[in-house]
Structures are given as C-alpha cells and as structure tokens.
Amino acid sequence: MKYGEIAHFSHPQHTLRFEYIEVPFKCDGCKEVGIGSRYKCSYCDFDLHMHCALPSSSISHPFYPKCSFQFLTRPPGDVQRYCNACEKDVSGFVYHCNSCGFDLHPCCAKLPRVLDDGDMKLFLYRKVSASCHRCGRKGRSWSYRSTCKNYNLHVACAKEMLVESWHELYFGRGGRGRKLETRIPSLKGTLGNHHGSRSSKSKVKKCCEMAGMAVQFIISAVLGDPSAIIAGVIGSMISKA
C-alpha cells in the first residue's frame, strides 16, 4: 500500500488516498458535508472525513464526563436519532453512549475546544446564556463564543447556514464543478437584528468583520478541518456592499 493510502472497512473494494480539496464534499461515512482534508477513492465517488476514515473505537468528551462513546457505523435502534452537539439527524457513522443515549457526529465529537488564529479566539461551550448572532435564541446546541463575549454562534446555526447555501451542491443546479466562493454562506441580513438599532456604523462594521471571521472559523471546524480556514480555503463571508 502506498504512502497516504488506507484500507477502510466501509469501502473494501479499493484503497482510499489522502487528499486536500478546496470544494465541499459529502462524506459517505457520516453523511455530512466536509471540506479540506479527506480520504477519497480514486475509482468511485466515495469520500470520508479524516475523523470518519480514522475513528477511535471509543472516546470520552469533557462535556459529558460520565459518558463513554462507542464508534458505530450506523445509529442504534429504529428510532431517528440526532446529534447532541448540532441537533441534526444522525444517519451514518456516529459516536454513541449506550448508558445515556447521547449521540455525536464524528466531526462534532472532535470539534476543537478553542479556535485560535493568533488574533481571535473562539471557545466551545455546551450551553451559552447569550443570544446567538444568527437565530437570536439562547441555549439550544453547542456554541462557539469569542473571548470578548460579543459574538456567539450555535453549531446548529453554522450547519443550517451550510444547508441553506449548499443545497444545490447535491440537489440543484451547478453540481460540484462550481467554485467554492459561489457557495459560501453570507451573513448579510443575519446580524442586523442582534447589533442594536442605535449602534454606530463604525461599530457595526467592526462587529460584522469580527463575526464574519468567526463564522469562517466555526464553519471550517464543523466541516471537519479547522485548518482549512487558516490556509485561506474559505474566503470572505461578509458582503463588501
């Protein structure tokens, strides 16, 4: 087997080769969208997140200290299950705690506790009392919050932005050949309700710039490769208008 190649139980026909791609892909393990690092079959339309290609048989998570999560290739039982991190359905690979019944997508289970590019830090919390910049709700799913505590985004909202912006990736026109920039979600219209109507233009602009960078980091992490944003794969999400 060549360097950078692996054999995987979910695709025994061929080996999978590591590659880095700058357009989104759908992981055939967890059935979620990915970007950046992946393992791909050169002969089939088959892709896996790094976390799905090289899973741990069991993991623990600081948010659930009493739980032991086991890696499963499909959600247990016949009832539809959802990820406790992002609140989205689980339909493929999953980490499941048998005693508590909690479930985590592989990429959600491996979300970094801190996203740091040197200028900005975002910390992952199980629950945040502050309102989300996108939906305005408190609580809900796991959230990333800035050090200054002025910016908060639910992991669930980050995924919803992806679904809304990338629906055509698999179900509409354009397909995989379109450039990434045309599918990047925009925050235009999502931040105004939570800045306060009396904020100065300069303050709003500064907040929007920070929020845009924060979303880039969060979405990159949710897609399974936090390094993607640092490498400049995901462009600006804020309209320059």
C-alpha positions in Angstrom: 0.0 0.0 0.0 1.3 3.4 -1.0 2.1 6.2 1.4 -1.1 8.2 2.2 -3.4 5.3 1.4 -5.5 3.3 3.7 -7.8 0.3 3.5 -11.2 1.0 5.1 -13.9 -1.4 6.2 -16.7 0.8 4.7 -15.2 0.6 1.2 -13.4 -2.8 0.8 -13.3 -2.6 -3.0 -10.4 -0.1 -3.2 -7.9 1.7 -1.1 -8.6 5.3 -0.1 -6.0 8.0 -0.7 -5.5 11.2 1.4 -6.0 14.5 -0.4 -6.9 18.1 0.3 -9.7 19.6 -1.6 -10.9 23.2 -1.7 -14.6 22.4 -2.6 -17.1 20.8 -0.3 -17.8 17.1 -0.5 -20.3 14.8 1.1 -18.8 12.2 3.5 -20.0 8.7 2.8 -19.4 7.7 6.4 -21.4 10.2 8.5 -23.4 11.6 5.5 -22.4 15.2 6.4 -20.7 17.8 4.3 -16.9 18.2 4.6 -14.1 20.4 3.2 -10.3 20.3 3.3 -8.7 17.0 4.3 -10.3 13.8 3.2 -9.7 10.2 2.1 -11.0 9.5 -1.4 -11.4 6.5 -3.6 -9.8 7.2 -7.0 -12.2 4.9 -8.8 -15.5 5.6 -7.0 -17.4 8.6 -5.8 -16.5 7.8 -2.2 -15.2 10.2 0.3 -14.5 10.2 4.1 -13.8 12.9 6.6 -10.5 12.4 8.4 -12.4 11.7 11.6 -14.6 9.1 9.8 -11.7 7.5 8.0 -9.6 7.1 11.1 -12.1 6.8 14.0 -11.4 5.8 17.6 -13.2 2.8 18.8 -14.3 4.7 21.9 -13.9 8.3 23.1 -14.8 10.4 26.1 -15.9 14.1 26.0 -15.4 16.8 28.6 -19.0 18.0 28.1 -20.2 14.5 29.2 -17.8 13.3 31.8 -19.9 10.3 32.8 -20.3 9.0 29.2 -18.3 6.6 27.2 -19.0 7.0 23.4 -18.5 4.0 21.2 -18.0 4.3 17.4 -20.8 2.8 15.4 -21.3 2.6 11.6 -25.0 3.4 11.9 -27.2 4.8 14.6 -28.6 2.2 17.0 -32.2 1.1 17.1 -35.0 2.0 14.7 -35.9 5.5 16.0 -34.4 8.5 14.3 -31.6 9.9 16.4 -29.9 13.4 16.5 -26.5 14.7 17.4 -26.4 16.3 20.8 -23.8 18.8 19.5 -25.5 20.2 16.5 -29.1 18.9 16.9 -29.0 17.5 13.3 -30.1 14.0 12.3 -27.7 11.1 12.6 -27.8 8.9 9.5 -24.3 7.3 9.3 -21.2 6.9 11.4 -21.7 8.1 15.0 -20.3 8.0 18.5 -23.0 6.7 20.8 -23.2 6.4 24.6 -25.2 3.4 25.4 -25.9 4.3 29.0 -27.0 7.9 28.4 -28.3 7.6 24.8 -26.3 10.6 23.6 -25.0 10.7 20.0 -22.3 12.8 18.4 -21.3 13.1 14.7 -17.6 12.2 14.4 -16.7 15.8 13.3 -18.9 17.2 16.1 -17.2 14.9 18.6 -13.8 16.2 17.5 -14.7 19.9 17.4 -11.7 21.9 18.9 -12.4 23.4 22.3 -10.5 26.5 21.1 -10.2 28.1 17.6 -7.3 30.5 17.6 -5.6 32.2 14.6 -3.5 34.5 16.8 -5.8 37.5 16.6 -9.1 35.9 17.6 -10.0 33.1 20.0 -13.4 31.3 20.0 -14.2 28.9 22.8 -16.6 25.9 22.5 -19.4 25.7 25.1 -22.1 23.1 25.7 -24.5 25.9 26.5 -24.3 29.7 26.4 -26.7 32.1 28.0 -26.1 34.8 25.5 -28.1 35.1 22.2 -26.8 33.5 19.0 -25.9 36.1 16.4 -27.8 34.3 13.8 -31.0 33.0 15.3 -31.2 35.2 18.4 -32.0 32.2 20.7 -30.2 31.3 23.9 -29.2 27.8 24.8 -30.0 25.3 22.0 -26.9 23.5 20.7 -23.2 23.7 21.4 -21.9 27.2 20.7 -18.6 29.0 19.9 -18.2 32.3 21.7 -15.5 34.9 21.3 -13.1 35.9 24.0 -14.7 39.3 24.3 -18.1 37.6 24.6 -19.6 39.9 22.0 -20.0 37.1 19.4 -21.8 33.7 19.8 -22.8 31.2 17.1 -24.6 27.9 17.6 -23.0 24.9 15.9 -26.5 24.1 14.8 -26.8 27.5 13.1 -23.5 27.1 11.4 -24.8 23.8 9.9 -28.1 25.4 8.9 -26.1 28.1 7.0 -24.4 25.4 5.1 -27.6 23.6 4.2 -29.2 26.8 3.0 -26.2 27.9 0.9 -25.1 24.5 -0.4 -28.5 22.8 -1.1 -27.7 22.9 -4.8 -24.5 21.1 -4.3 -26.4 17.8 -4.4 -30.0 18.6 -5.3 -29.9 21.6 -7.6 -28.1 23.1 -10.5 -24.3 23.6 -10.8 -23.1 20.5 -9.1 -19.5 20.0 -7.9 -17.9 21.9 -10.7 -18.9 25.4 -9.3 -16.3 27.4 -7.5 -16.4 27.4 -3.7 -16.9 31.1 -3.5 -20.3 30.9 -5.1 -21.5 28.6 -2.3 -20.0 30.3 0.8 -22.9 31.3 3.1 -23.3 35.1 3.6 -24.1 36.7 6.9 -25.8 39.6 5.1 -29.2 40.1 6.8 -28.4 37.8 9.7 -26.6 40.1 12.1 -28.6 43.3 12.0 -31.3 42.1 14.5 -28.7 41.5 17.2 -26.4 44.5 16.9 -28.9 47.1 18.3 -30.5 49.7 16.2 -28.6 52.6 17.6 -25.1 51.3 17.0 -22.8 53.5 15.1 -21.8 52.5 11.6 -18.2 52.0 12.5 -19.1 49.8 15.5 -21.4 47.7 13.4 -18.8 47.4 10.7 -16.2 46.2 13.1 -18.6 43.8 14.7 -19.6 42.4 11.3 -15.9 41.9 10.3 -15.3 40.0 13.5 -18.4 38.0 13.2 -17.5 37.1 9.6 -14.1 35.8 10.6 -15.7 33.9 13.5 -18.2 32.2 11.2 -15.4 31.2 8.8 -13.5 29.5 11.7 -16.6 27.8 13.0 -17.9 26.5 9.7 -14.4 25.2 8.8 -14.3 23.3 12.1 -17.9 22.0 11.7 -16.9 20.7 8.2 -14.1 18.6 9.8 -11.0 20.6 9.1 -10.3 23.6 11.3 -7.0 24.2 9.4 -8.9 24.9 6.2 -9.8 28.5 7.2 -6.3 29.2 8.4 -5.0 28.0 5.0 -7.3 30.5 3.4 -9.6 28.0 1.7 -12.8 29.6 2.8 -13.0 33.2 1.5 -14.8 36.2 2.9 -18.4 35.5 4.0 -19.3 39.1 4.6 -20.7 41.2 1.6 -18.5 44.2 0.8 -21.5 46.2 -0.1 
